[in-house]
Amino acid sequence: IQAVDKALSFEPNIFQLDYLRLKGLIFLRMSVFSMAKEIYSKILQEHPNDPISLKYRGEAKKMMGKFEEAFE
């Protein structure tokens, strides 16, 4: 994640959405569900209908045991 952060710092606006999606997915795979949820929630503030972020935020919430919230 640090290497990707550093690379993005050179051109911060290029691929920002893809970068954040990837970062969230990395946290999901590392079982750091609260960070994944936070990242996908941040994406959804600017892109409220982003299907990828909606799916993975729901996955993060589900893995945190927040089953009711996972469908929001």
Phi, psi and chi 1 to 4 in degrees:
 res  aa     phi    psi   chi1   chi2   chi3   chi4
   1 ILE       -  -38.1  -69.9  177.0      -      -
   2 GLN   -63.6  -38.7  -69.9  174.9  -13.0      -
   3 ALA   -65.7  -39.7      -      -      -      -
   4 VAL   -68.7  -40.6  176.6      -      -      -
   5 ASP   -58.2  -44.4  -75.5  -21.4      -      -
   6 LYS   -64.7  -44.5 -175.0  175.1 -179.9  179.1
   7 ALA   -62.6  -40.6      -      -      -      -
   8 LEU   -67.5  -27.1 -173.4   64.7      -      -
   9 SER   -63.5  -21.7   69.9      -      -      -
  10 PHE   -74.1  -35.8  -65.0  109.2      -      -
  11 GLU  -137.9   76.6  -68.1  -71.1  -21.1      -
  12 PRO   -63.5  -24.2   20.4  -28.9      -      -
  13 ASN   -91.3  -13.5  -65.2  -38.7      -      -
  14 ILE   -80.2  126.4  -64.3  177.1      -      -
  15 PHE    61.6   24.8  -53.1  115.9      -      -
  16 GLN   -56.9  -46.8 -178.4   72.5   24.6      -
  17 LEU   -63.5  -46.0  178.8   58.5      -      -
  18 ASP   -62.4  -40.5  -68.3  -29.6      -      -
  19 TYR   -60.9  -48.2  161.3   73.2      -      -
  20 LEU   -64.2  -39.1  -72.1  173.0      -      -
  21 ARG   -59.9  -45.3  -74.1  176.4  178.5  158.6
  22 LEU   -63.4  -43.7  177.2   59.3      -      -
  23 LYS   -60.7  -43.0 -169.8  172.7  179.8  179.4
  24 GLY   -62.2  -40.8      -      -      -      -
  25 LEU   -65.2  -38.6 -170.8   57.4      -      -
  26 ILE   -60.6  -45.4  -69.9  168.4      -      -
  27 PHE   -63.7  -37.9  -80.8  120.2      -      -
  28 LEU   -59.8  -47.1  -88.7  177.5      -      -
  29 ARG   -68.2  -24.4  -62.1  -59.1  175.9 -118.2
  30 MET   -87.6    2.1  -67.4  173.1   55.0      -
  31 SER    63.6   31.0  -60.1      -      -      -
  32 VAL  -102.3   72.6 -174.6      -      -      -
  33 PHE   -67.5  -34.5  -55.1  119.5      -      -
  34 SER   -65.2  -38.5   61.0      -      -      -
  35 MET   -68.8  -40.5  -74.4  -60.9  -63.6      -
  36 ALA   -60.9  -45.6      -      -      -      -
  37 LYS   -60.9  -41.8 -177.7 -178.1   81.3   82.3
  38 GLU   -62.4  -44.1 -176.0  177.8  -43.8      -
  39 ILE   -64.7  -47.3  -70.9  168.5      -      -
  40 TYR   -67.2  -33.2  -71.0  117.0      -      -
  41 SER   -64.8  -39.0  -67.6      -      -      -
  42 LYS   -62.7  -44.0  178.7 -179.8  176.3  179.2
  43 ILE   -59.7  -44.2  -67.5  170.7      -      -
  44 LEU   -69.3  -17.3  -70.4  165.4      -      -
  45 GLN   -65.5  -37.8  -72.1  175.3   -4.7      -
  46 GLU   -94.7  -26.2  -69.3 -171.2   38.0      -
  47 HIS  -131.0   73.4  -53.5  -83.1      -      -
  48 PRO   -63.3  -18.4   18.3  -26.7      -      -
  49 ASN  -109.2   17.7  -63.1  -43.6      -      -
  50 ASP   -68.7  110.3  178.8   46.4      -      -
  51 PRO   -64.6  -33.9   21.7  -29.7      -      -
  52 ILE   -66.1  -46.1  -65.7  169.9      -      -
  53 SER   -67.9  -37.6  -62.7      -      -      -
  54 LEU   -61.5  -43.8  -73.1  166.3      -      -
  55 LYS   -62.4  -50.5  175.6 -169.4 -177.9  -26.1
  56 TYR   -76.0  -28.2  -73.9  124.4      -      -
  57 ARG   -65.3  -40.7 -176.2 -178.8   65.6  175.2
  58 GLY   -61.5  -39.9      -      -      -      -
  59 GLU   -62.0  -44.2  -74.1  -69.2  -41.6      -
  60 ALA   -61.6  -45.6      -      -      -      -
  61 LYS   -62.3  -41.3  -72.8 -179.9  177.4 -177.1
  62 LYS   -60.8  -44.2 -177.3  176.1   77.2  171.7
  63 MET   -69.1  -21.3  -62.6  -53.3  -69.2      -
  64 MET   -85.8    0.1  -64.9  169.6   67.2      -
  65 GLY    84.6   11.1      -      -      -      -
  66 LYS   -97.3   69.2  -61.7 -179.5  179.0 -175.4
  67 PHE   -64.3  -41.4  -59.0  106.0      -      -
  68 GLU   -63.3  -42.9  -60.1  -87.7  -29.3      -
  69 GLU   -70.2  -24.1  -70.8 -179.7   31.0      -
  70 ALA   -62.1  -22.2      -      -      -      -
  71 PHE   -97.1    4.2  -64.4  100.9      -      -
  72 GLU   -81.1      -  -64.8  178.0  -13.5      -
